[in-house]
Amino acid sequence: MRRNCTIGREPWLRILPQAPAERFTTRPPGLLCRPHSLPWSAIRTVQNGALHPGTPMSRDTLSDLLRTVRLRGAAFYYVSLRGRWSAESSAAQEVAAVMPGCEHVMEFHMIAKGSGWAAVSGLPPVRLEAGDVVVFPQGDRHVISSAPGLRPVVREPQWVLSQRDEPRPIPISLSEGVVNVGAIPLESADAVAVCGFLGCDLRPFNPLIAALPRILHLPATRTASWAAHLINQAVIESNDRRPGGDAVLERLSEMMFVDAARRCLESLPPESVGWLAGLRDRQVGKALALMHEHPSREWTLEDLAQEVGLSRSAFHERFVQYLGQPPMQYLASWRIQLGARLLRESSRVVASIALEVGYESEAAFSRAFKRIVGVPPAAWRRACETGEARRLPQQGRHAAPP
């Protein structure tokens, strides 16, 4: 039977009592090699969004969406593990306050040394090796362990929230059911993981999250060369904190997620549907690119069908097959997403924003905005300024044609 214990005065896990924290200073052969620098080509590849030659999609559509939903990383942990170990993470919604202003939080784990398993309820466990990355895009409660089926210690949401302002990465050790603040010496650790959170907006419109699996696993053999740098850089920052370290880790974790989404797209089976599969389809991907690149254009179904080389009915059917909604409904949702971002990040008047995102008048934009978001533009802006946007009602989940 689990019992409540504390680390210092802060509840975190249902665990055994605390043991002294330790610190390591050496790097044995078991840890991934540290590159001298992050290859600029890796940064350029992620920023450009390129996949591989011949991929029939706009290289900017995914980037456009990620910019508008404000993807960002935070709250890193350096976790050293020894013996039999198993830890259960709370559902993301229970720890969402660790990233104020984010509507959706996803946890990730990067294995720097050793191996382990990742599991969520209802799915088979996934084997993790050194250099692997695993993300939980839907925010599921999950378990990371040395072997499947071990009884986990439970990380309490209150502890996560209490530590959000501590210097990062926060060192944690877990060994045979005992959890401490502080690291096991690297040479004594059987496994080392770098963990953290990624946050983004879900509203008004974010089709990417729903298109991702509950467990997004990137084996080391499929990750870019900079992934090893990211993992090792987090290890180094946990022991040698330097100015700007938090910002470096935040940006690198965001790059990791973008690359994970692209690799998920590349590995989709041919029969897949959804937003990512739509990007890969020649006709649907081109239509999405056109709507993202020129949202204010007076698009009609006929215009888009002609641009992608299909008849009106064939294009409509193909788009719905992949996206689950008609093209003009998608366009309306995307326009409102762009408008919501401008309301959040600028002081421009609503009428000016309405024209920029493709509406002929402030009144038309306001009607569409309230239908999709659930509140008028002015109320949305006030809620964003006060950090209350995630608490707004959500009755407007579907867009009507513009």
BARO-332620 format. One record per residue: residue in one letter; x, y negated, z negated of N, C-alpha, C, O, CB in turn. Coordinates in steps of 0.2 Angstrom, whole numbers, plus 5000, padded with zeros to 4 digits. Each point is the difference from the previous one (the first is absolute). Glycine has a CB too. Example, Ala and Ser with C-alpha at 12.3 -4.5 7.8 and 13.67 -1.06 7.14 Angstrom:
! BARO-332620
A506650284961499649945000500449945000500550014997498650054997
S500749895010500449944999499649954997500349944999500350095011
! end
This chain:
! BARO-332620
M500450065000499649945000500449945000500549994996498650074998
R500849895010500449945001499949964994499449994997500650015015
R500549964986499949954994500349945002500549995004499550104988
N499749855006500349935001500649994996500050004994498849965009
C501750025001500649974997500249945003499749985005500750134993
T500149865000500249935003500850005001500350044997498749904997
I501150015011500849995001500149934997499749955002500350125009
G500349924983500049944997499449994997499750044996501249915012
R498849994994499349994998499550005005499449975000501149964991
E499750095015499650005006499850065002500450055002500249855002
P498750124996499750065003500250015007499949965004499250044987
W501150065011500150015007499850075002499550015004501549924996
L499250124996499950075002499750044994500149984994500850025015
R498850054992499850054995500650055000500150055004498649944997
I501850004994500750035001500250024993499749994995500649945016
L500350104989500450014994500449944998500049955004500150174999
P500149884991500449944997500649985005500250045003499449994985
Q500649905011500549975004500750034998500150014994499249895007
A501150115004500750014998500449945002499849965004500150174998
P500849874996500449945002500149995008500150055003500549964986
A499349935013500149985007500850015001500449984996498649945005
E501150105006500750005002500149965006499549995004500650134990
R500549875008500249975006500550035004500550034997499249864998
F500350115012500550045003500549955004499749945002499550164999
T501449915001500449965003500450035006500349975004499849974985
T499850135012500450035005499550035005499450004999501550034993
R499349985014499650035006500350065002500550015004499249875000
P500050184994500350065002499750025007499649965003500450084985
P500350015015499850025007499350015001499850005006501350054995
G498549974994499350025001499649945003499550015003500650074988
L500149865008499649945002500149985007500650015003499449954986
L499550025015500049985007500649955000500149964996498750075006
C501649975004500549965001499749935001499549995003501250105002
R499749864993499849935000500349975007500649995000499250004987
P499849995017500249965006500349934998499849984995499450085013
H501349924995500349934999499549945000500049964997501150095007
S498549965001499549945001499450035004500050065003500949864997
L498550054999499450015004500149995007500149945002499250044988
P500650065015500149995007499549955002499450014999501150105003
W499849845002499549955002499550025005499549985001501449944997
S499450145006499550035005499450034997499550005003501550025004
A499150004986499450034997499549954998499450015001501350084995
I499649855002499549944998499749985007499449995000501349974990
R499650035015499749985006499550055003499549985003501649965000
T499150124996499550055003499350004996499550005003501550075000
V499149924990499350004996499749935002499450005001501150074990
Q499849885010499749945001499750005007499449975001501449974992
N499550095012499750005007499450055000499649995004501549985001
G498950084991499550045000500050055006499550035001499849894993
A501350095009500150045006499950084997500350014995500449905012
L499050134997500050074999500550045004500650014997498249985000
H501150025009500550035005499849995007499449985001500850114990
P500249915014499849995006499450035003499950064999501349925003
G498449995001499450035003499450004995499450025003501350055004
T499349914987499550004996499549955002500149945000500650104990
P498649985012499649955003499649964994499450014999500550075011
M500449884987499749954995500449945000500650005001498950104992
S500249845004500349944999500550014994499850034995499249905010
R501650054996500450004994499949954995500350014994500650035014
D498649924993499849954995499450014996499949974995500749955012
T499050134995499350014997500150024993499749974995499850065016
L500950024987500150024993500349944996499849994995500450135009
S500349854999500349944996499549954999500049974994501150055012
D498549964999499449954999499650024994499949964995500150025017
L499850084987499650024995500350004993499849984995499650095013
L501349964992500350004994500249924997500049994994500550125010
R499649855001500049934998499449974996500049974995500950015014
T498550034995499449974997499850044994499649964996500150015015
V500550094987499750034994500649994994499950034995499450055012
R501249884995500549984995500350064996499950014994499449895005
L501050155005500350054997500649984996500449965002499350115007
R500449954985500649984995500150064995499650044998500149845004
G500950124996500250054995500249974994500249944999500250135010
A499649974985500249984994500050064995499950055001499549845001
A500850094992500150044994500350075001499750055001499249904996
F501850045003500450065002500250044993500149974995500349975016
Y499750124990500250054994500650045003499950035005498949974989
Y501750015002500550055001499950054995500049994994500849925010
V499050154999499850064995500650055001500150035006498649944995
S501650054994500450065000499750064996499749994995501349935005
L499150145003499650064998500550064999500550005003498549965003
R500850084989500450054998499650064997499549994997501549935001
G499250145004499750064998499350015003499949985006500750014983
R498950035008499350015002499749934999499949984994500050155004
W499849845007499749944999499449995004499950035005501249924992
S498450015001499449995003499649944998499949994994500050135008
A500049835002499749944998499449985004500050015006501149954990
E498350025001499449985004499949935000500149964995499450155001
S500449865010499949935001499349985000499650045003501549955003
S498749964991499349985000499749985007500549985004499649984984
A499350045013499749975007500249935000500049974995499150115005
A501149905006500249935002499549954997500349954997500350095013
Q498849974990499549954998500149994992499849954998499450085012
E501050024987500149994993500649964998500149974994499450145004
V501049885007500649964998500049945005500649975001500050134995
A498949885007500049955006500349934997500349975004498750095002
A500949934988500249944997500749995000500349954998498750054995
V501450065008500749995000500349965006500549975000499650144995
M499449885010500249955006499449955000499550015004501150085002
P499449864990499449955000499949975007500549995004499849984985
G499150035013499849975007499950065005499849985005500849914992
C499650175002500050055004499350044999499850024995501549995006
E498450005005499350044999500250075000499550044998499949875008
H501150114997500150085001500850014998500449965002498750055007
V501050044987500750024998500150075002499650044998500449874992
M500650105012500250075002500750014997500449964999499050035012
E500750074986500650024997500450045004499850045005499749964984
F501249995011500450045004500650034996500249974994499549965016
H500650124992500650034997500550025005499950035005499450024986
M501349935007500650025005500550044996500249984995499749915012
I500350174996500450054996500749985002500250015006498950084994
A501349894995500749985001500550074999500550005003499249884993
K500150165000500450064998499550064998499549984997501549944999
G499250145006499650064998499450015004500049985006500450004982
S499150055009499450025003499450004996500149994994500650075014
G498749944994499450014996499450015005500050025005500549904986
W498950075006499450015003499549944999500049974994500150155005
A499549865006499549954999499350035001499950045005500949874999
A498750084992499350035001499549954998500049964996500550155002
V498949895006499449974998499550065000500050055003500349835002
S499150104992499550054999499750025007499849955004499950004984
G500250115013499650025006500550015006499850035005499349914991
L501650055003500450015006500650044997500250004994499549895012
P500650154999500650044997500649964999500149945002499550155005
P500849934988500649964998500549995006500050045004499850004984
V500649915012500549985005500750004997500149974995499049965011
R501350114997500750014998500449945001499949975006500050154996
L500549854994500449945001500750024999500250034995498849895001
E501450055008500750015000500449934999499749955002500250165005
A500749894992500449945000499949965006500150035006500750034986
G499149885008499949965006499349995002499849965005501350084998
D498450004994499350005002499749944997500249984995499850155006
V499549855002499549954998499350025000499850035005501049884999
V498850084991499350025000499649944997500249974995500150155003
V499249865006499549954998499350024999499850055004501049875003
F498850054989499450024999499549945002499849964996500550124995
P499649925016499649945003499349994997499849944999500950085011
Q499050034988499349994997500049984993499450004997500250085012
G501049924988500049994992499850054996499749994994500149905009
D500350184999499750054996500450014994500649995000499150075010
R500049974985500450024994500450065002499750045004499449934988
H501550045006500450055003500650024995500149974995499749995016
V500550104991500550034995500650015004500050025006499150044987
I501549925004500750015003500350054995500049994994500149905012
S500250174996500250054995500650045003500149995006498750024989
S501550025001500650055002499750065003500450035004500449924987
A498650075008499750065002499349995000499749974996501250105001
P498749965008499350005000499750034994500250054997499849955015
G499449974985499750034995500249984993499750024995500150075012
L500749874992500249994993499649944997499749965003501450075000
R498849984990499549954997500449945000500549994997498950104996
P500349855009500349945000499949964994499550004997500450005016
V500649964986499949944995499649955004500149995006501050034987
V498549945004499649955003500249934999500149984994499050105005
R501149885006500249935000499449964999499550005004501550025003
E498949954987499549964998500049935004500549975000499450084989
P499549935014500049935003500249954996500349955003498850095004
Q500749964986500249944996500849995000500249945000498850094993
W501450035007500749995000500249975007500449955000499750154992
V499649925013500249975007499949925000500449975002499350145004
L499749874991499949935000500449964995500249955002498650085002
S501450004991500449974995500749995002500449954998498950104993
Q500949995014500750005003500149965006500649995003499650114992
R499349875008500049975006500549945001500249985005498650064997
D501349924992500449955000500750014998500549965000498549974998
E501250145001500750014998500450005006499850015005499850074986
P501149915007500550005006499950075003500050054997500849874997
R499350085013499950065004500750025004500449955001498350025000
P501350095000499650064999500050024992500549994997499750055015
I499349984986499950024993500350084999499750045003499349884995
P501550094998500350075000499550044995499949984995501349985007
I498750105001499650054996500350075001500250015005498749924996
S501150114993500250065001499550054997499649994996501649975003
L498850105004499550054998500450075000500350025005498749915000
S500950104990500450074999499650044995499949994994501249965009
E498650115000499750054996499449974996499950014994501250055005
G498549895004499549974996500149944996499649974997499950145003
V501249875000500249944996500149955005500450005004500150074986
V499249875008500149945004500349944997499849994994499250055012
N501549934996500449954997500049945005500050015006500750074987
V499449865004500249945004500850005000500350004995498649945002
G501350075009500750005001500250065004499650055001500649904988
A500450065014500150055005500550054997500449994996499549925013
I500050154994500450064998500649995005500049975005499150114992
P501549935000500650005004500050035007499750065000501049934989
L499549985016499850035007500350075001499750045003500349845001
E500650134993500350075000499650054997500050065001501149895000
S498550034994499550054996499350005003499750054998501049934992
A499149985014499450005003499950055005500450015005499449874992
D499750165003499850055005499749975006500150025006499850074986
A499749855007499749975005500049924999499949994994499450115009
V500749865002499949934999499549975005500050025006501249974990
A498349975001499549975005500049934999500049974994499350145006
V500549855005499949935000499349995002499850025005501449954998
C498450004992499350005001499849935000500349954997499550164997
G499649875009499749935000499350005002499750055002501549915000
F498649984999499349995003500149955006500449965000499150054988
L500050005016499949965006499349975000499550044998501350025009
G499149884994499349975000499849975006500449985004499750004984
C499350025014499749965006499349984999499750024995501150055012
D498949904997499349985000499650055004500250035005500149854994
L499150134998499550055004499549965003499750025005500550074987
R499749855006499449965002500349935004500549984998498750074993
P500549935014499350035002500150065004499550045001500149844999
F501050135003500150055005500750035000500549965002498649985005
N500950124992500750045000499950075002499950044996500549884995
P499650095016499950075002500550054999499950065001499449895007
L501350024991500650054999500050044994500150065001500549855005
I499250074988500050044994499550065001500250064998500149844995
A499150095010499650065001500350055005499850065000499249864997
A501450065007500350045006500650044997500250055004499449875005
L500650074985500650034997499850064996499450004997501249905003
P499850155000499850064996500149994992500349954998500050125011
R499449974987500049994993500850014997500249974996498650075003
I501550005005500850014998500349995007499950035005500050054985
L500649875010500449985006500750024998500349964996498949945008
H501050164999500750024998500549995006499850025005499650074987
L501149885006500549995005500750044998500349984996499249905007
P500650185000500650044999500649965002500049955004499450154997
A501149914995500749965002500250015007500349965003500050064985
T499550045015500250015007499649965005500249995006500050124991
R499249855001499649965004500149934998499749965004499550134998
T501249894993500049934998500649975004500550035002499049994986
A500549915012500549965004500650004995500050024994499249915013
S501450054996500650004996500049964994500350014995500350025015
W499049914991499949954994499750034994500049974995500049945014
A499650154992499650024994500550024995499949994994499250055013
A501550004995500450024995500349934996500250014994500150105013
H499849844997500349944997499549974995500249984994500450005016
L498750024991499549984996500050044993500049974995499349995015
I500850104991500050054994500649984996499949994993499450105013
N501249914997500749994996500049934997500349994995500250105012
Q499249864997500149934998499649994993500249974996499949995016
A499350084988499650004994500450034994499949974994499050035013
V501450054994500450034995500549954997500249994994499750135011
I500549855000500549954998499749944996500349984995500450065015
E498749944993499749944996499850024993500049954996499650005015
S500250114988499850024993500650004995499949994994499250085011
N501549934998500650004995500449945001500449984995499650145005
D499949845005500549945001499549955003500149985005500950094997
R498649904993499549955002500349945002500449974997498850084996
R500749935014500349935002499449965002499550025001501550045003
P499249874997499549955002499750025007500350025004500349894989
G498750095007499750015006499850085001499750025005500949885000
G499650144990499950075001499350025001499850045004501149984989
D498649955003499350015001499849995007499650045003500249934985
A500449975015499749985007500350055005499650025004500449864992
V500650145003500350055005499650074999499850025006501349934993
L498750074995499650065000499350005003499850045003500949994987
E499049915009499449995002500050005008499550035003500249904987
R500750045013500049995007500250075003499750025005500649864995
L500250164997500150065003499550054999499950055004501249934993
S498550024997499450045000499549995005499650055002500649964985
E499749935014499549985006500250035006499650025004500149874990
M501050105008500250035006499950085000499850035005501149884996
M499250124993499950075000499350025001499850055004501049964988
F498749955006499350025001499849995008499750045003500049924985
V500649985015499949995007500250065004499750035005500449854993
D500550145000500350065004499650064999499950045004501249914995
A498750064995499550064998499450005004499850055003500749954986
A499249945012499450005004500150015008499750045003499949884989
R501050065010500250015007500150085001499850035005500749854996
R499950154994500150075001499450044999500050055003501249934993
C498350005000499450035000499750005007499750055002500149924985
L500249975016499749995007500350055004499750035004500049854994
E501050125002500350055005499950074999500050045005500949874995
S498950114994499950074999499350025000499850064999501249944994
L498549965009499350025000499950055005500350005006499449894991
P499950165002499850055005499649975006499749944999500350154992
P500149935015499649975006499349994999499749955003501150115004
E498949984989499250004999499849954995499449994998500550125006
S500649854992499949964995499649945002500049975006501050064989
V498649945001499649945001500149954994500350024995498850045011
G500749884994500149954995500449945003500250005006499850094985
W500249875004500349945003500750015003500249975005499149964986
L501150115005500750015002500050045007500349995005500150014983
A499150055012499950045007499849955005500250015006499550104988
G499949845005499849965005500549955002500149995006498850014989
L501649985001500649975002500450045006500349975004499849974984
R499950125011500450055004499750015007500350015005500250044985
D498849945010499650025006500149945005500149944998499150134996
R500949955012500249955005499549945001500149945000500550155006
Q498849934995499449955001499849974993500049935000499650135010
V500349974985499849974994500649964997499849954997499450155001
G501449935002500649964998500049935003500249954997500450165000
K499349895010500149945003499449954998500249945000500450125010
A498849974990499549954997500149974993499949954999499350125008
L501149974989500149984993500649955001499949944996499850174999
A500849905009500549955001499749935002500249954998500650145004
L498849915003499749945003499649974995500049934999499950125012
M499749984985499649974995500449974994499849944998499350145005
H501449954996500549984994500449945003500149954996500050164999
E500149895011500449955003499649935002500349954999500550145005
H498649924998499649955002499350004997499550015003501149995008
P499449994982499350014997499549955001499450015000501250044991
S499749895011499549945002499750005007499649965001501049984990
R499750115013499750005007499350025000499850044995501349995009
E498549955000499350025000499950075004499850005005499849874995
W500650184996500050065003499350035000499549994996501650034999
T498750025010499450045001500250075001500650015001498849895004
L500150144994500250085001500250015007500550045001498749994991
E500549935013500250015007500849985001500350035004498549955000
D501449964993500649985001500550054997500550015004499149874995
L500350144995500550054997500050075005500650025001499249934987
A499650075014500050065004500449995006500450045003498549994993
Q501149915007500349995007500849994998500450035004498649915001
E501250034990500750004998500350074999500650015002499249884993
V499850165002500350064999499950055006500250064999499749924988
G499750005018499950045006499550064999500150055003501149924999
L498350014994499450054999499449975001499949935000500750134992
S498949975010499349985000499849974993500250024995499550065015
R499849884990499749984994499850054995500250004994499449905012
S500050154997499850054996500550054997500050024995498949975011
A501650034999500550044998500549974995500250034995499750025017
F500249884989500449974995499750004993500350014995500249925014
H498850054991499750004993500050074997500150004994499249915011
E500650144999500050074997500650024997500150034995499050005013
R501549954996500650024998500249964994500450034995500050005017
F499549914987500249964995499650024993500350014995499949895013
V499250124993499650024994500350074998500050014994499049935010
Q501250105001500250074998500649994996500150044995499550005016
Y500949914990500649994996499949964994500250024994500449995016
L499049944990500049954995499350014996500049974994500749955012
G498850114996499450014996499649945000499550004996501150084997
Q499549875011499649945001500149975007500550015003499649974984
P499449985015500149975007500549955000500249974995498650055007
P501549975004500549955001499849934997500449974997500050095013
M499049914992499949944998499949994992500149954997499350035014
Q500450084986499950004993500749994997500249974995498850105005
Y501549975003500750004998500349935000500349974996499850155007
L499749855003500349935001499749954995500449964998499750065014
A499349984986499749964995500450014994500149954996498850055009
S501250064993500350024993500749975000500349974995499150135004
W501049905007500749985000500049925000500449974997499950135010
R499249874996500049935000499849974993500349964998499350045013
I500050044985499949984993500650014996500149964995498750075007
Q501550024999500750024996500549945001500349984996499550145006
L500249865005500549945001499749944997500449964997500050095014
G499049944989499749944997500150004992500149954997499150045012
A500750074988500150014993500749984998500149974995499050125005
R501449935004500749994999500149925000500449974995500050145009
L499449865001500049935000499749964995500349954997499850065015
L499350014985499749974995500450014993500149964996498850065009
R501450044995500450014994500749965000500249984994499350145005
E500849885007500749975000500149935002500549975000499850145002
S499149865000500149935002499449964997499550024997501050015014
S499549904990499549964998499649975006499649954999501150024991
R499350065015499749985006499250004999499850044996501250005011
V498749924996499250005000499850065003500350025005499649854995
V499550154998499750065003499849995007500150055004499449984985
A500349915014499950005007500650015004499950035005499249894992
S501550065001500650015004500250075000500250035005500249864992
I499550154997500150075000499550045005500350045003500249944985
A498950005012499550035004500250005007500050055003499149924989
L501149975010500249995007500650055002500150035005499549854995
E500950124995500650035002499950085000500450035004500249884990
V498950125003499950075000499550025005499850065000500649944988
G499349955016499650025005499249994999499650025004501250064998
Y499049884993499349984999499949935003500449954999499550124991
E499549915013499949945003499849954995500149945001499550125009
S500249964984499849954995500250024993500150064999499049905008
E500950004988500150024993499450044998500150054996500649845002
A498750095004499450044998500050075002499950054996499549855004
A500850115006500150075003500550044996499950064998499749905013
F501050014988500550034996499850024993500150054997500749895010
S498850014990499850014993499550064999500050044995500249845003
R499350125007499650065000500350065001499850054996499349885009
A501450084999500350065001500550024994500050064998500049925015
F500349974984500450014995499650034994500250044996500649865008
K498650074994499650024995499850075001499950044995499749845002
R500250135009499750075002500550064999499950054997499449895011
I501450044993500550055000500350004993500150054997500249945015
V499949954985500350004994499550004994500250024994500749915011
G498550044995499650004995499949934997499550004996500850125002
V500149845003500049934998500149955005500450025005499950024983
P499549905012500249955005500849984999500350024995498549935004
P501550025007500749995000500249964994500550014997499449995015
A499749954986500249954994500150044994500549994996499049915009
A500050154993500150044994500650055001500350014995498449985004
W501450035007500650055000500649964999500550024996498950055013
R500749874993500649964999500149984993500550014997499349945014
R499650044985500149984993500250074996500449994996498749925005
A500650145001500250074997500750015001500350034995498550015006
C501549955005500750015001500449964996500550024997499250015014
E500149914988500449954996500050024993500549984996499249935012
T499850124989500050024993500250074999499950024994499249895005
G501050135006500250075000499450044998500150064998501049904998
E498350025006499450044999499750035006499550035000500349904991
A500650075015499750035006499950075000499550025003501149895003
R499850134990499950075000499350024996499850065001501449965000
R498549934996499450014996499449985003499550014997501249984993
L499449985016499449985004499650065002500250065001500449845003
P498750094997499650055003500250035006500349965004498749994990
Q500850115008500350035006499450025005500050065003501049984991
Q498549935006499450025004500150005007499650035004499749934987
G501250005011500149995008500550045002500549975002499149914997
R500350185002500650045002500050015008500550035002499450034987
H499649935015500050015007499849935003499649964998500150165001
A500749875007499949945003499550005006499950065003501349924994
A498549975004499550005006500449975006500549964998498550034994
P500850025014500449975005500049935000499649974998500050125009
P501049884995500149935000499549965004500049945001501250084996
! end
